[in-house]
Amino acid sequence: MDSPCCSAANVSSAQPAQAFPGAREARLAIRRGDWVRHTSGLAPRNAQANLAILPERLAADFLRFCQRNPKPCPLLAVSEPGDPFLPTLGEDVDIRSDVPLYRVWRNGKLVEEVTDISAFWRDDLVSFLLGCSFSFEHALIDSGIELRHVKLGRNVAMYRTSIETVPAGPFHGPMVVSMRPMTAADAIRAVQITARVPRVHGAPVHLGDPSLIGIADVMKPDFGESVEILPGELPVFWACGVTPQSVVMAATPEFCITHAPGYMLITDLLNTDLALA
Amino acid sequence: MDSPCCSAANVSSAQPAQAFPGAREARLAIRRGDWVRHTSGLAPRNAQANLAILPERLAADFLRFCQRNPKPCPLLAVSEPGDPFLPTLGEDVDIRSDVPLYRVWRNGKLVEEVTDISAFWRDDLVSFLLGCSFSFEHALIDSGIELRHVKLGRNVAMYRTSIETVPAGPFHGPMVVSMRPMTAADAIRAVQITARVPRVHGAPVHLGDPSLIGIADVMKPDFGESVEILPGELPVFWACGVTPQSVVMAATPEFCITHAPGYMLITDLLNTDLALA
């Protein structure tokens, strides 16, 4: 499975794109179809969001799943059934056109990649927008903590764990985590920094020995790319936005739309809006 | 060297003493000479403080030392030269009588243990009151984190490290740390909890591999008593109030008074007053 995660270096070809410093400007270009590329580095002060669109029949279950698993599933917004607008994320946001690339799934199988889902829209669809780790990576980098995968331009390393999510309806499965190696002193600071952004995964779920959360070989991630853990560093693990995607796919909904990995919704929320005061 | 640290289980014989639920009541009994015992468990909601009394000639250097090393030396109050009162810690606090047992030092040597230092008082003496780890242990225990040394009724394990303090005048030397073993999940919570009490050592300075901070054998502490680190646990290290004591002794001041280990000043400050809102 590809990663839907929006790490600062989500796609291998990621280069900071400074083309659109503002969220609305970037969103308009995407809406017009002028930007069919990943969104890493676009409107860097603004929070980007992961997308899952489900039929209303499953929406209550998925909403309960997110409520029960806030670390991997930090819900930023949920639409009304059939309503493509998400005014709390931006007055003009239209979820049918404002993501650069979508994936359409039927019975758990990817059937199409499109730049606009107006043709697929239904009266019973509910959009779920989930916080993206780029917002907290931004906070870490701002605090002077170097993230190796960002420096190397790699996707972050992600792992299925032995930590079970709390199930709801058909949604259940293991928590997926992302890993960033750092010194103990940086890990202690990173706990404090990310604890302040509970709407974007919050504090780490584990640090140190990977085997304690069911990771057999930390150099062999299940998704993304591995990075070296240097002598004197600890692996630090955060709940990852791949979890809900993985859980949704495992439930094989008859119909589902997601963003393509790295092609996120750019919201009007600032990364700093997501931090506790 | 004995430990001046005021861990919740500072002295091996520590039993929670519920004799005085209130700080003032406890202080009055101590002042009268009716309580010449350690203060662990007395007025449990109130912050207790470590004491160092130095001649004015050294006071500015020591004050600078504390300012430069806030984690091991969290200053709660400093008196005027020659003034035995500390109104910010309690209206009636008289540092000459309100600690159950004092140690008098000359040229770095312990010369006497007394219950009242009125006879030793001089016009040039400055009192330094430093935050005590009991306040953050209280916060950890309140949050449901079990502290093994407290459970076992042992003094906390403390170690000299390779982390150098920032020197000031004659004051310099290695940071001393205390260690509490816990699971990674508890360590992550403990970072968040203790980060909120910067006036009592704050967040840990290290976790994981003890050799990275110059500790050769974590089962052989330099002060206090060892506790087992169970499989799946990490050692978590906090800056320790033994640091300033150790640094003062190494500077061999001609005259100095401290509290006896575990015999602390009980202040009117609540433990919760020391936490950030």
Interface residues (C-beta under 8 A of the other chain):
Chain A: A184 A185 A187 I188 R189 V191 Q192 A195 A203 P204 V205 H206 L207 G208 D209 L212 G232 L234
Chain B: A184 A185 A187 I188 R189 V191 Q192 A195 A203 P204 V205 H206 L207 G208 D209 L212 G232 L234
